[in-house]
Amino acid sequence: MHRTDFTFDLPKTLIARYPASERTGSRLLCLDSVTGQIQHKMFPDILDYLHPGDLLVLNNTKVMPARLFGEKPSGGKVEILIEKILDDHTVLAHCRASKRPKVNSEIIFEQNIKAVVVDDNGPLLKLVFTHLEKPSETIQDILFKYGHIPLPPYMDREDELLDRERYQTVYAKDLGSVAAPTAGLHFDEALLSKIIQKGVNITYVTLHVGAGTFQPVRVDNLDDHIMHAEYAELSQDVCDLILATKKNNKKIIAVGTTSVRVLESAKNKPFFGETKLFIRPGYKFECVDSLITNFHFPESTLLMLVCALGGYENTMRAYKLAVENNYRFYSYGDAMLIKGKL
């Protein structure tokens, strides 16, 4: 297939710039990939589609306040977006500046906090923070004091105090993402409690979302696309739950495309490492039965993944209906449930 097969018209007015007033206040479009039936619901109705013994898989990554604003000694403005924390004082980061800082140069942040550029591999700078407020402080401490939530560019606004809470799942645990696993934003503690009370099992995997998730597909022939790498973890305990669920003929429901990538990369075995798995129509799912997700960019790898599970024609028709019915798109938008194989 080709990139242009995944094009659709999306009015800018449907891009959600702020979250719903309540986490569970979003709408839910339900697509049955077998029959093609589409239903319009509210997100709490997800309970009706989950059954005792099913396994709900959530991504417990935590979004870093990864944007820092500083300047060069000359006064030139610098913005960095931390992609990966290597140790307590060393990071890999994207950089935005009128002139890219050179190796061995300094960047100065708030409170005279300083970082030295020790390497430049092209897309990322390697920075070592050498001057902190206190000798015992780490880069994590600095981020939570002075960092900004890295909202996706399509929100077209600066981060605000509310984003510290709402651009984070209620079960976020492992710090490491520059973007939220947004399907999980629809769950609050009360809904998760109701799911458990119904007899549905809940487990967690980890995938740290990188800035590459926002990179467009630049080639038309999908065979030529090189997928970005993201770090993922799936433990033996989760494997045991998956195998027990399948043995009992119950469903594996992934929350978010990130959870799908972990589950399908692991293939029912423990997994600790980077995944470059590119899921698109024609892919044969080995683990995931159903998917809860948000509405994604035209021509994006995320939409391609959704089409792989929901069926290309079914999914593109569902997206057309979502636009016609004014569903909210992207990170703070509405949700979609794809019921996969029987």
Backbone torsions as a table, in degrees:
resi	resn	phi	psi	omega
1	MET	NA	169.5	-176.6
2	HIS	-119.9	155.8	179.5
3	ARG	-53.1	-41.6	-175.4
4	THR	-69.4	-12.2	175.2
5	ASP	-68.3	-15.0	-175.1
6	PHE	-110.6	26.0	177.2
7	THR	-87.6	140.9	170.0
8	PHE	-152.6	157.2	-178.2
9	ASP	-85.3	125.0	179.7
10	LEU	-125.8	110.4	175.9
11	PRO	-61.8	138.1	-179.5
12	LYS	-59.8	-25.0	-179.2
13	THR	-66.5	-16.3	-179.7
14	LEU	-92.1	-2.0	177.0
15	ILE	-80.5	118.4	-177.0
16	ALA	-75.1	118.8	179.3
17	ARG	-95.4	-19.3	177.5
18	TYR	-135.4	154.7	179.4
19	PRO	-74.1	164.4	171.6
20	ALA	-63.1	160.0	-176.4
21	SER	-60.7	-32.0	175.1
22	GLU	-123.2	148.3	-179.1
23	ARG	-55.5	-42.0	-176.6
24	THR	-88.8	10.9	-174.7
25	GLY	-84.0	4.0	-178.3
26	SER	-82.0	162.9	174.4
27	ARG	-82.9	164.5	-177.7
28	LEU	-138.1	117.0	174.2
29	LEU	-96.8	124.6	-176.8
30	CYS	-107.8	123.7	179.6
31	LEU	-117.1	123.6	172.4
32	ASP	-90.9	112.3	-173.9
33	SER	-70.8	-17.4	-179.7
34	VAL	-84.5	-49.2	-177.4
35	THR	-92.5	-19.9	-175.6
36	GLY	82.0	1.0	-179.1
37	GLN	-66.2	140.4	178.9
38	ILE	-123.3	133.4	177.3
39	GLN	-126.6	147.2	179.0
40	HIS	-107.7	119.3	-174.9
41	LYS	-132.6	-176.8	168.6
42	MET	-108.8	156.1	-170.3
43	PHE	-57.8	-38.8	178.5
44	PRO	-58.8	-19.6	177.6
45	ASP	-67.7	-6.1	177.0
46	ILE	-56.2	-27.2	178.6
47	LEU	-56.8	-33.8	-177.7
48	ASP	-68.4	-18.6	-175.7
49	TYR	-103.5	0.1	178.4
50	LEU	-109.0	139.8	-173.5
51	HIS	-128.1	152.4	178.9
52	PRO	-51.9	133.0	-178.6
53	GLY	93.0	-17.0	174.2
54	ASP	-65.2	159.8	178.7
55	LEU	-120.7	117.9	177.9
56	LEU	-95.9	123.2	-175.0
57	VAL	-110.6	119.5	-176.5
58	LEU	-112.9	148.6	175.8
59	ASN	-94.8	115.1	-174.2
60	ASN	-93.2	19.0	176.4
61	THR	-61.4	153.2	-179.6
62	LYS	-118.8	133.6	-178.1
63	VAL	-74.7	131.0	176.0
64	MET	-81.7	142.2	166.8
65	PRO	-72.8	74.2	-159.1
66	ALA	-86.8	-5.8	-179.8
67	ARG	-94.6	127.4	175.5
68	LEU	-126.4	141.4	179.7
69	PHE	-112.5	129.3	-179.8
70	GLY	-146.2	-160.5	178.8
71	GLU	-153.9	159.8	173.5
72	LYS	-78.8	164.1	175.0
73	PRO	-56.0	-26.4	179.0
74	SER	-75.9	-13.6	-178.2
75	GLY	103.7	-7.1	178.6
76	GLY	-65.9	136.9	-176.2
77	LYS	-73.9	142.7	179.6
78	VAL	-136.8	134.8	171.8
79	GLU	-120.9	130.2	176.4
80	ILE	-119.0	148.2	174.8
81	LEU	-122.7	110.7	-176.8
82	ILE	-73.1	122.4	179.2
83	GLU	-89.6	-37.9	-175.9
84	LYS	-153.4	134.2	173.9
85	ILE	-90.8	120.2	-177.3
86	LEU	-89.2	-38.4	174.1
87	ASP	-157.6	-167.9	-172.9
88	ASP	-61.9	-20.2	-176.2
89	HIS	-132.6	2.8	-173.8
90	THR	-124.2	135.6	-178.3
91	VAL	-138.5	160.7	164.3
92	LEU	-105.9	134.2	-172.1
93	ALA	-145.7	145.4	167.0
94	HIS	-78.1	153.4	-176.6
95	CYS	-135.0	137.5	173.5
96	ARG	-123.2	120.3	-179.5
97	ALA	-160.2	158.9	178.3
98	SER	-63.9	-36.4	172.2
99	LYS	-132.3	126.0	-175.7
100	ARG	-61.0	130.8	178.2
101	PRO	-59.5	142.3	-178.9
102	LYS	-89.0	159.7	175.5
103	VAL	-58.5	136.9	-178.5
104	ASN	81.3	-1.4	176.0
105	SER	-86.6	163.1	-178.4
106	GLU	-105.2	151.6	168.0
107	ILE	-121.2	132.9	-175.1
108	ILE	-111.0	127.3	-179.0
109	PHE	-110.8	-168.7	179.9
110	GLU	-58.2	152.5	178.6
111	GLN	55.8	29.6	177.9
112	ASN	60.1	25.9	172.8
113	ILE	-69.9	135.1	-174.5
114	LYS	-126.7	148.4	173.6
115	ALA	-133.4	144.2	178.5
116	VAL	-107.9	134.3	174.9
117	VAL	-78.0	114.1	-177.5
118	VAL	-104.8	-13.4	178.4
119	ASP	-161.0	154.2	177.7
120	ASP	-140.8	106.1	-176.8
121	ASN	-99.2	13.1	179.8
122	GLY	114.5	-89.0	-179.3
123	PRO	-73.5	-27.2	-172.9
124	LEU	-124.8	143.0	170.2
125	LEU	-97.0	144.8	171.0
126	LYS	-100.4	121.2	-175.3
127	LEU	-118.3	138.5	172.1
128	VAL	-115.5	121.8	178.9
129	PHE	-81.6	116.3	-172.0
130	THR	-105.9	-26.0	-178.7
131	HIS	-124.2	105.5	177.3
132	LEU	-111.0	172.6	-178.3
133	GLU	-67.4	-35.4	179.6
134	LYS	-135.3	145.5	-178.9
135	PRO	-58.3	-28.6	-176.7
136	SER	-84.1	-6.5	-175.4
137	GLU	-74.6	154.6	177.4
138	THR	-119.3	172.3	177.3
139	ILE	-61.7	-33.4	176.7
140	GLN	-60.4	-41.6	178.2
141	ASP	-60.6	-43.3	-179.4
142	ILE	-64.2	-43.0	-179.2
143	LEU	-61.9	-44.1	-177.5
144	PHE	-72.8	-18.5	174.3
145	LYS	-85.3	-46.7	-167.6
146	TYR	-122.5	-8.2	-178.2
147	GLY	-75.7	158.7	178.7
148	HIS	-115.5	144.2	175.9
149	ILE	-63.7	127.3	-176.0
150	PRO	-82.6	76.9	178.9
151	LEU	-61.3	144.3	177.5
152	PRO	-59.2	146.6	-175.6
153	PRO	-60.1	-27.1	-177.3
154	TYR	-70.4	-12.5	175.2
155	MET	-73.1	-22.1	172.1
156	ASP	55.0	45.0	175.9
157	ARG	-159.0	163.0	174.7
158	GLU	-79.1	155.1	177.7
159	ASP	-66.9	150.4	-179.8
160	GLU	-126.1	172.6	-176.9
161	LEU	-57.6	-38.2	-177.5
162	LEU	-62.1	-28.0	-177.4
163	ASP	-69.0	-24.0	177.5
164	ARG	-59.1	-33.5	179.0
165	GLU	-95.2	-48.0	-168.3
166	ARG	-81.0	-19.9	175.0
167	TYR	-95.3	41.1	-178.9
168	GLN	-153.4	134.7	176.6
169	THR	-71.8	157.6	-179.0
170	VAL	-71.5	-14.3	-178.9
171	TYR	-110.4	14.4	-179.6
172	ALA	-59.1	136.3	-174.4
173	LYS	-136.2	-52.0	-171.4
174	ASP	-97.5	109.1	-176.9
175	LEU	-64.5	132.4	176.9
176	GLY	167.1	-3.4	-176.8
177	SER	-100.9	151.2	171.6
178	VAL	-104.2	0.8	175.6
179	ALA	-148.5	148.3	-177.9
180	ALA	-76.1	148.1	167.0
181	PRO	-77.4	89.5	-157.3
182	THR	-68.6	-23.5	177.3
183	ALA	-61.6	-30.1	-179.8
184	GLY	-73.4	-14.6	-178.6
185	LEU	-65.9	-17.2	-176.6
186	HIS	-80.9	-11.4	-176.9
187	PHE	-94.3	134.6	168.2
188	ASP	-114.9	174.8	-176.4
189	GLU	-61.1	-37.5	-178.0
190	ALA	-64.8	-43.2	179.9
191	LEU	-67.5	-41.1	177.7
192	LEU	-61.4	-38.3	177.4
193	SER	-63.3	-42.1	178.1
194	LYS	-64.2	-37.0	178.7
195	ILE	-63.3	-44.6	178.9
196	ILE	-64.7	-42.5	179.6
197	GLN	-61.1	-27.4	179.4
198	LYS	-76.7	-9.2	179.7
199	GLY	97.1	10.0	176.8
200	VAL	-83.5	135.2	177.3
201	ASN	-86.4	144.5	179.0
202	ILE	-123.6	135.1	175.4
203	THR	-140.7	171.8	-172.9
204	TYR	-130.4	139.1	167.3
205	VAL	-120.0	174.1	178.1
206	THR	-129.7	130.6	166.2
207	LEU	-139.4	119.1	179.4
208	HIS	-82.9	112.4	-175.5
209	VAL	-74.1	125.5	178.5
210	GLY	-99.6	170.9	-179.9
211	ALA	-64.0	-19.2	178.7
212	GLY	-61.4	-19.4	179.5
213	THR	-62.2	-23.1	-179.5
214	PHE	-95.5	-2.7	-179.2
215	GLN	-73.2	130.4	179.9
216	PRO	-72.3	157.2	171.2
217	VAL	-77.0	120.6	-172.6
218	ARG	-100.6	-9.0	179.1
219	VAL	-106.1	151.0	-179.6
220	ASP	-83.8	-39.5	178.1
221	ASN	-82.0	116.2	-175.1
222	LEU	-64.0	-21.1	176.5
223	ASP	-63.0	-21.7	-176.4
224	ASP	-94.4	-3.3	-177.1
225	HIS	-77.1	133.5	175.5
226	ILE	-102.2	115.0	-176.1
227	MET	-75.6	141.2	176.4
228	HIS	-71.2	154.8	-178.7
229	ALA	-96.6	142.4	175.4
230	GLU	-139.2	142.5	-177.1
231	TYR	-79.7	136.1	-176.2
232	ALA	-138.4	153.7	177.0
233	GLU	-138.7	136.7	172.7
234	LEU	-143.1	120.3	-172.0
235	SER	-86.4	169.5	176.3
236	GLN	-62.1	-37.9	179.2
237	ASP	-60.4	-40.8	178.2
238	VAL	-67.0	-40.7	176.6
239	CYS	-56.7	-44.3	-179.3
240	ASP	-61.3	-40.2	177.9
241	LEU	-65.3	-41.5	179.5
242	ILE	-62.0	-48.3	-177.8
243	LEU	-65.1	-38.1	177.8
244	ALA	-66.6	-38.4	178.7
245	THR	-63.1	-46.3	-179.8
246	LYS	-65.9	-38.2	179.2
247	LYS	-60.5	-33.3	-179.8
248	ASN	-89.8	9.3	178.6
249	ASN	59.3	36.4	175.3
250	LYS	-104.6	174.0	-170.8
251	LYS	-100.4	146.0	170.0
252	ILE	-98.9	115.0	-179.4
253	ILE	-110.1	113.1	178.8
254	ALA	-86.3	134.9	174.1
255	VAL	-98.9	101.1	177.9
256	GLY	96.6	150.5	178.3
257	THR	-64.4	-27.2	178.2
258	THR	-65.4	-41.5	177.5
259	SER	-63.9	-37.6	177.5
260	VAL	-60.3	-45.6	-177.9
261	ARG	-61.8	-38.0	177.7
262	VAL	-66.1	-51.5	-175.2
263	LEU	-60.5	-43.2	-177.1
264	GLU	-78.4	-24.5	174.5
265	SER	-73.1	-37.6	-177.3
266	ALA	-73.5	-32.9	180.0
267	LYS	54.2	49.4	175.2
268	ASN	67.4	21.6	176.3
269	LYS	-129.6	159.2	176.0
270	PRO	-57.7	145.7	-176.9
271	PHE	-144.8	126.6	176.0
272	PHE	-140.8	102.6	-178.9
273	GLY	162.8	-171.6	-178.1
274	GLU	-86.8	142.8	174.7
275	THR	-118.3	138.7	173.4
276	LYS	-120.3	22.7	-175.6
277	LEU	-61.7	126.8	179.4
278	PHE	-111.7	106.7	-177.9
279	ILE	-99.1	125.5	-178.4
280	ARG	-147.9	170.2	-178.4
281	PRO	-51.4	134.7	-174.6
282	GLY	105.7	-16.9	178.7
283	TYR	-69.0	139.7	178.9
284	LYS	-102.4	111.8	-177.6
285	PHE	-72.5	132.7	179.9
286	GLU	-102.8	-18.0	-174.1
287	CYS	-127.9	-50.5	-170.6
288	VAL	-77.2	133.2	175.5
289	ASP	-102.2	-40.8	-177.9
290	SER	-139.7	163.7	-174.1
291	LEU	-141.5	133.1	168.4
292	ILE	-105.8	125.4	-174.5
293	THR	-149.6	172.2	172.8
294	ASN	-95.2	-177.2	176.4
295	PHE	-93.2	134.2	-166.4
296	HIS	-111.9	171.4	180.0
297	PHE	-59.6	146.4	165.6
298	PRO	-59.5	142.2	173.7
299	GLU	64.6	18.4	-178.3
300	SER	-93.6	156.6	176.6
301	THR	-64.5	-25.9	178.7
302	LEU	-68.9	-42.9	176.0
303	LEU	-64.2	-37.8	178.4
304	MET	-62.3	-40.8	177.0
305	LEU	-61.5	-45.8	179.9
306	VAL	-60.0	-42.6	178.9
307	CYS	-63.7	-30.7	179.4
308	ALA	-64.7	-36.5	-179.3
309	LEU	-87.0	-42.0	-175.8
310	GLY	-84.8	-13.0	-172.6
311	GLY	91.4	135.3	-174.2
312	TYR	-59.1	-54.3	-175.9
313	GLU	-65.6	-42.5	178.1
314	ASN	-58.3	-47.2	-175.1
315	THR	-68.7	-44.5	-179.8
316	MET	-65.3	-33.9	175.3
317	ARG	-67.9	-39.1	178.0
318	ALA	-63.6	-40.0	178.5
319	TYR	-65.2	-38.9	177.9
320	LYS	-62.2	-42.5	177.7
321	LEU	-66.8	-36.6	178.8
322	ALA	-62.1	-41.8	177.2
323	VAL	-65.3	-44.8	-179.1
324	GLU	-63.6	-28.8	-178.9
325	ASN	-100.6	15.4	173.1
326	ASN	57.9	39.9	170.4
327	TYR	-66.9	151.6	178.5
328	ARG	-89.6	135.8	-172.3
329	PHE	-106.5	157.3	171.7
330	TYR	75.7	-155.9	-162.8
331	SER	-55.4	-46.0	-179.5
332	TYR	-96.8	17.3	-174.5
333	GLY	-91.1	-163.9	-178.0
334	ASP	-80.4	177.3	-173.2
335	ALA	-117.0	163.8	178.8
336	MET	-137.2	136.6	172.8
337	LEU	-110.7	127.6	175.8
338	ILE	-112.5	112.9	174.9
339	LYS	-84.4	116.6	-175.9
340	GLY	-85.6	-140.1	-174.5
341	LYS	-61.3	154.6	179.6
342	LEU	-70.4	NA	NA
